[in-house]
């Protein structure tokens, strides 16, 4: 039987390669609240990652789970590349 690939682990590895890079963030906060911001991926942890936002926002840092990226609750874009856009058909 083929080895099963963990999609969340792939998203984590993808995000780790962009630590320290500028990203565009679009996060759905529920009840028609959508945050659009720019910042830097500050660090990745086993279950979450942290984005340090630009000074124009009252919140300095936001943390999200890798599942948020998988479910498209959070969309991160670096140089017109969407992070975590995994093709399930190839897995």
N, C-alpha and C positions, 0 to 999 in steps of 0.2 A: 504494500500500500504506500502511496506517495506521502512524503512528509507534508504536513499541513502548515501553510504559511499564516502567521498571525498578522492580520491587517493592521492592528493597532501598533504592533512592533515596527512595521514598515513605515507608518506615519511618524513614529518617534524617531526612527533613524533618519528620515527625511528632514525632520525639524532640527535634529542635532547638526546636520550639515549646514544649516542656515543660522546658527547661533552667532549673534553679533551683527547680523545683516538687517537692513531696513526692510520692513514689511508694511503692506497695507492690510488693515484689519477690518472685517465686516462681521459684526456679531449680532445675532438675534437674541434680544433680552426678554422676549415675550411681550404680549399685549401690544403688538405693533411698535415696539421700541427696537430700533436698530441703531447700533453704534458703528460709525465709520470713523476710523482713525488711522494714523501712521505711527510707527514706533520701531523698536528693535527687539528681536527675540533675545531675551536676557539669559535664560538658562532653561534646561530641560531636566526633569526629574522622573522617577519611575512611573508616576501616574499623571503628572501635570507638566505644563510648560508655562513660562512667565514672559509676558510682553511688556516692555517698558514703553509707555506712551510718550508722545511729544508733550511739551509744556503747555500746549493750548487746552489740555483737558484737566479737569479738577482731580481726576484719579490718575495717579502716577504709574501704577502697575496693575495689570489684569492677569489672572491665571485661568487657564482653561485645561480641560482634559483632552486626551487624544481622541476620545469618543465624540467630543464636540466637533472635531474636524471631520471625523468619519460620517457623522449624521448631518453635516453641513450647517450646524448651528453657528459655527465659526468658519469663516473663509479667510485664508491668509494668502496674499499674493506677493511674490518677490520677482521683480523684473518681468512682469506679465506671465509668470509661471504660478499656477495655483498649487499650493502645498497640500499634499494628502490626496490628490486626485488619482486614486488607484483604480485600475481596471480589474474588476472582479473576475472577468472572463478568463484572464490570463493566469489566475491563481488556481 
